[in-house]
Amino acid sequence: MTKRRQYGSIRKLPSGRYQARRWQLGEQVGAPDTFATKAEAHAWLSAVETDIERGDYVDPALGDVKFGVYATRWMDERAGLRPHTRETYQSQLRSILDGFEHVPLNRIDGSAVRSWHAALSRSGRHPNTVAKIYRLFRTMLSTAVDDGLLRANPCRLRGAAAESIVERPNLSTTQVAQLADAIPPRFHALVWTAALSGLRFGELTGLARRHVDIEGRTLTVQGALGFVKGTGAVLGPPKTTASYRKVVLPAVGAAYLRDHIERFVEPGPDAFIFTSLTGKPLLNQYFGSFWRTARSSVGLDEIRFHDLRHFAGTMAATSGASFKEIKARMGHASNDSAVRYLKAGEGRDREVADAIDRRLAHDLSPRT
C-alpha cells in the first residue's frame, strides 16, 4: 500500500517545540502557534487540510484586523440605516469598543465575551440596554464570520440577547384628552393622531400633505424624520420594511387632523403636517419640553409620548382587531416572513378604526 503524502511540513525548533507549515499561494505559511509535540502539529495540519477540502477553512491571518477598524467599516457599509438607528448603534458601539477596540477579531473568544458582558451587566445599565448592546456585538461578529474573517461567532451567551417586557402605564381616553388639551394648540392634533394611529414620533413628524387623505381618513407612512448630529433634521426610511403602511384614522382623529391642516400647515404636497411653533421640522429634542410641561400639568409625569402608541395598539386590540391586523396597523416587523409589506386589508382596517370611534364616543360622552 502506498503511504499517503503528509500535508505540509513539521520541524522541531531549538526550544524543543514543533512548528507546522503549509503552502498557500506559493508561499509557506506557519501555524499561528507552535506545538508541544509532533503529533499536535500533525493534527493541526490534518485539520487545516480537511477544512480546505470542505471549503470551511478560515485563514487566521485574515482575522488579525482590529475590532475597532472592522466595526468602523461595518457601520460605513450600512448606508441605509435610519438616522436615529445609526445614532443608537454609535452609542451602543462605544460600550463594545471599551473592551475590544484594539483586540484582533481572531483573539476575541467566548471567555473574553463573558467577562465583557459581566462587566457591562454590573455597570448600572438597564438589562434591556445590555441586551441591545450584546445583540449589536453578536451581529457584527456574525458578519465577520460571513466575511471569512472568523470561523465561528464567539458571542454565544445563552439568553444574553433577550429583553424583558417592561410594563408601561395604560392611558385612558380621558387622560389622552387631558394631554391633548394641555399642550399648545399646534400640537393638539399630534397627540390625538399618535393615540389613534399608532405611528411612531418620527413617522408622524415625517408626514407631508401628500401622505394624508382626510376624506379617506388614511395616513401613508413612507418615511421618518430624525436628527443627525452635525446635519440636523433628516428625512429617512421608517424603522423596518413593515413600517411602510397605510393606516385608517377613526373619524374623530380625521376631524382633529383636518382642523390642524387648515390652521397650521403650509400649502404644497411636501409641506410637513406637524412642525415647530415657527414652522420648522419638528424634532423630539424641541418637542420634548412641551410634552413634559403638558404631562406635568395634568399629573401624568411618568407618561412618555411613546405611550400614546401603546394606547393605539390597546384600543385596536380591544376593538376586535386580530393579531395580524394589529401588527400591520402598528407597523411591526414580521418574525417569519420576508414580505416587504405585511398588512391587513384596508377594508378591515377601516372597520377597526370605526370600532375605535364607537369606543371613543362612549368614553368621551358626558355622563348624566
C-alpha positions in Angstrom: 0.0 0.0 0.0 1.3 3.4 -0.9 1.8 5.7 2.0 -0.2 8.9 1.8 2.0 12.0 1.5 1.8 14.3 4.6 0.2 17.6 4.0 2.6 20.5 4.9 5.8 20.1 6.9 6.8 19.9 10.5 10.2 20.9 12.1 11.5 20.8 15.6 12.7 24.2 16.9 15.7 24.7 19.2 13.2 25.3 22.1 12.0 21.7 21.7 8.6 22.8 20.4 7.3 22.0 16.9 6.4 24.3 14.1 3.9 23.3 11.4 4.0 24.9 7.9 1.9 24.6 4.8 2.0 26.0 1.3 -0.5 28.8 0.4 -0.4 30.7 -2.9 3.1 29.7 -3.5 4.4 30.7 0.0 5.0 28.7 3.1 2.6 29.8 5.9 3.2 28.7 9.5 0.6 27.9 12.1 -0.3 30.8 14.4 1.3 28.9 17.4 3.9 26.2 18.0 3.1 22.8 19.4 4.4 20.8 22.3 4.5 17.6 20.3 4.9 16.5 16.8 1.5 14.7 17.0 -0.2 18.0 17.8 1.5 19.7 14.9 0.4 16.9 12.6 -3.2 17.1 13.9 -3.3 20.8 13.1 -2.1 20.3 9.5 -4.7 17.5 9.1 -7.5 19.7 10.4 -6.5 22.5 8.0 -6.3 20.1 5.1 -9.8 18.8 5.9 -11.3 22.3 6.3 -9.8 23.3 2.9 -11.3 20.3 1.2 -14.7 21.1 2.7 -14.4 24.7 1.9 -14.6 25.6 5.6 -11.1 26.9 6.1 -10.6 30.4 7.6 -7.1 31.8 7.3 -6.2 33.0 10.9 -4.2 35.9 9.4 -7.3 37.4 8.0 -8.7 37.9 11.5 -5.8 40.0 12.5 -7.8 43.1 11.8 -8.6 45.1 15.0 -12.2 45.0 16.0 -12.4 48.9 16.1 -11.3 49.0 12.5 -13.7 46.4 11.5 -16.6 48.0 13.4 -16.0 51.3 11.6 -16.1 49.6 8.3 -19.3 47.7 9.3 -21.0 51.0 10.2 -19.9 52.7 7.0 -21.3 49.8 4.9 -24.8 50.4 6.3 -25.8 53.5 4.3 -29.5 52.7 4.6 -29.7 53.0 8.4 -32.3 55.4 9.7 -30.6 58.5 11.3 -31.9 57.5 14.8 -30.8 53.9 14.4 -27.3 55.0 13.3 -27.1 57.2 16.3 -28.2 54.4 18.6 -25.7 52.0 17.1 -22.9 54.5 17.6 -23.9 54.9 21.2 -24.0 51.1 21.8 -20.8 50.6 19.9 -18.9 52.7 22.4 -19.6 50.1 25.1 -18.2 47.4 22.9 -15.1 49.4 21.9 -14.3 49.9 25.6 -13.4 46.2 25.8 -12.4 45.3 22.3 -11.3 48.3 20.2 -7.7 47.2 19.8 -8.3 43.4 20.0 -7.8 41.5 16.7 -11.0 39.7 15.7 -9.3 36.3 15.9 -8.4 37.0 19.6 -12.0 37.5 20.7 -13.1 34.3 22.3 -16.0 33.1 24.4 -14.2 33.8 27.7 -13.4 37.4 26.7 -17.1 37.9 25.7 -18.3 36.5 29.0 -16.0 38.8 31.0 -17.0 41.9 29.0 -20.7 41.0 29.3 -20.5 40.5 33.0 -18.8 43.9 33.5 -21.4 45.5 31.3 -24.2 44.0 33.3 -22.7 45.4 36.5 -22.3 48.9 35.0 -25.8 50.0 36.1 -27.3 50.0 32.7 -30.8 48.7 32.2 -30.8 44.9 31.4 -32.6 45.6 28.1 -29.9 48.1 27.2 -27.2 45.5 27.9 -29.2 43.0 25.7 -29.3 45.5 22.8 -25.5 46.2 23.0 -24.8 42.5 23.1 -27.0 41.9 20.0 -25.1 44.6 18.1 -21.8 42.9 19.0 -23.1 39.5 18.0 -24.4 40.9 14.7 -21.1 42.5 13.9 -19.2 39.3 14.6 -21.7 37.3 12.6 -20.9 39.5 9.6 -17.2 38.8 10.3 -17.9 35.1 10.0 -19.7 35.7 6.7 -16.8 37.7 5.5 -14.4 34.8 6.2 -12.6 36.5 9.0 -13.8 34.3 11.8 -14.7 30.6 11.7 -17.3 30.9 14.4 -19.1 33.7 16.4 -17.8 33.9 20.0 -21.0 35.6 21.1 -22.8 32.5 22.3 -24.1 33.5 25.8 -27.4 31.9 26.4 -30.2 34.4 27.0 -27.9 37.5 26.7 -29.8 38.9 23.7 -33.2 38.5 25.3 -35.1 41.6 26.6 -37.7 41.5 29.3 -41.1 43.1 28.7 -41.3 46.5 30.5 -44.9 47.2 31.6 -45.9 50.8 30.7 -48.9 52.7 32.2 -52.2 52.1 30.3 -53.6 55.5 29.4 -57.3 56.1 29.4 -59.2 58.0 26.8 -59.8 60.8 29.3 -56.1 61.1 30.0 -55.2 61.3 26.3 -57.8 64.1 26.0 -56.2 65.9 29.0 -52.8 65.7 27.5 -54.0 67.0 24.1 -55.8 69.9 25.8 -52.8 70.8 28.0 -50.3 71.1 25.1 -50.1 74.2 22.8 -52.9 74.1 20.1 -50.3 73.5 17.4 -49.6 70.1 18.9 -53.2 69.1 19.9 -53.8 67.1 16.8 -50.3 65.5 17.0 -51.3 63.9 20.4 -54.6 62.6 19.1 -53.1 61.3 15.8 -50.4 59.5 17.8 -53.0 57.9 20.1 -55.4 56.9 17.3 -53.0 55.8 14.5 -50.1 54.2 16.5 -47.5 55.9 14.3 -44.1 56.5 15.9 -42.9 60.0 16.6 -40.6 60.1 13.6 -43.3 58.7 11.3 -45.7 61.4 12.5 -43.3 64.3 12.0 -42.3 62.8 8.6 -45.8 63.1 7.3 -46.4 65.6 4.5 -49.7 66.7 2.9 -49.3 64.1 0.1 -49.3 61.4 2.8 -52.7 62.4 4.2 -56.1 61.7 2.7 -58.6 63.4 5.0 -61.6 62.2 3.0 -60.4 58.7 3.0 -59.1 59.1 6.6 -55.8 57.5 5.8 -52.1 58.2 6.6 -49.5 56.7 4.4 -46.1 56.1 6.1 -43.2 56.3 3.7 -40.5 57.9 5.9 -39.5 59.1 9.3 -37.9 62.3 10.4 -34.8 62.0 12.5 -31.8 64.1 13.8 -28.3 63.6 12.6 -25.5 65.3 14.6 -23.9 68.0 12.6 -26.6 67.9 10.0 -29.9 68.5 11.8 -33.3 67.2 10.6 -33.1 64.4 8.1 -36.0 62.5 6.4 -35.0 58.9 6.2 -36.7 55.5 5.8 -39.1 54.2 8.5 -37.9 51.7 11.1 -38.5 48.5 9.1 -40.0 47.4 5.8 -43.1 46.5 7.7 -43.3 50.2 8.8 -44.3 51.2 5.2 -48.0 51.1 5.6 -51.4 52.9 5.3 -53.4 53.4 8.5 -57.0 54.4 8.6 -57.9 57.0 11.2 -61.1 56.9 13.3 -63.4 59.7 12.2 -62.7 61.8 15.3 -59.0 61.7 14.6 -59.5 62.7 11.0 -61.6 65.7 12.2 -58.8 66.8 14.5 -56.3 66.5 11.7 -58.5 68.4 9.2 -58.7 71.3 11.6 -55.0 71.2 12.2 -54.1 71.2 8.5 -56.4 74.2 7.8 -54.9 76.2 10.7 -51.2 75.3 10.8 -50.0 73.5 7.6 -48.4 75.3 4.7 -49.7 74.7 1.1 -47.9 72.2 -1.2 -47.7 68.4 -1.3 -44.4 68.3 0.5 -45.4 70.6 3.4 -44.9 68.8 6.8 -48.1 68.2 8.7 -46.5 68.7 12.2 -43.9 71.4 12.7 -42.5 73.6 15.4 -44.1 76.8 16.5 -42.1 78.6 13.9 -42.9 76.1 11.1 -39.6 74.2 11.1 -39.3 70.4 11.0 -40.4 69.0 14.4 -37.6 67.2 16.3 -38.0 65.3 19.5 -35.4 67.5 21.2 -37.6 70.5 20.5 -41.0 68.9 21.3 -39.8 67.3 24.5 -40.1 70.4 26.6 -43.7 71.0 25.5 -44.6 67.4 26.3 -43.0 67.4 29.7 -44.8 70.6 30.6 -48.2 69.2 29.4 -47.9 65.9 31.2 -46.8 67.6 34.4 -49.7 70.0 34.3 -52.2 67.1 34.4 -50.3 64.9 36.9 -49.0 62.4 34.4 -45.2 62.8 34.8 -44.5 59.2 34.1 -46.1 59.2 30.7 -43.9 59.1 27.6 -45.0 60.2 24.2 -44.4 56.7 23.0 -47.2 55.5 25.4 -49.7 57.1 23.0 -48.6 54.4 20.6 -49.3 51.8 23.2 -52.7 53.3 23.7 -53.4 52.9 20.0 -52.4 49.3 20.0 -54.5 48.6 23.0 -57.5 50.3 21.5 -57.2 48.3 18.3 -56.9 45.0 20.2 -59.9 45.7 22.4 -61.9 46.8 19.4 -61.7 43.4 17.7 -58.5 43.6 15.6 -56.8 40.3 15.0 -53.1 39.8 15.9 -52.1 40.2 12.2 -54.2 43.3 11.8 -52.7 44.9 14.9 -49.2 44.0 13.6 -50.0 45.6 10.3 -51.6 48.7 11.8 -48.7 49.3 14.2 -46.0 48.6 11.6 -44.3 45.8 13.5 -41.9 43.6 11.5 -42.9 40.0 10.9 -40.8 37.3 12.6 -41.3 34.7 10.0 -41.7 36.4 6.7 -39.5 38.4 4.3 -42.5 40.0 2.6 -41.8 43.7 2.3 -45.3 44.8 3.2 -47.3 42.9 5.8 -50.7 44.5 6.3 -54.3 43.6 6.7 -56.9 44.6 4.1 -57.7 48.2 4.2 -61.4 47.4 4.4 -60.9 45.5 7.7 -58.6 48.3 9.0 -61.5 50.7 8.4 -63.7 48.5 10.5 -61.1 48.6 13.3 -61.0 52.4 13.0 -64.8 52.6 13.1 -64.8 50.4 16.2 -62.3 52.7 17.9 -64.7 55.6 17.1 -67.5 53.9 18.9 -65.3 53.3 21.9 -64.2 56.9 21.9 -67.7 58.2 21.6 -68.7 56.2 24.6 -65.7 57.1 26.7 -65.9 60.8 25.9 -69.7 61.2 26.1 -70.9 63.5 29.0 -72.1 61.5 32.0 -75.6 62.3 33.3 
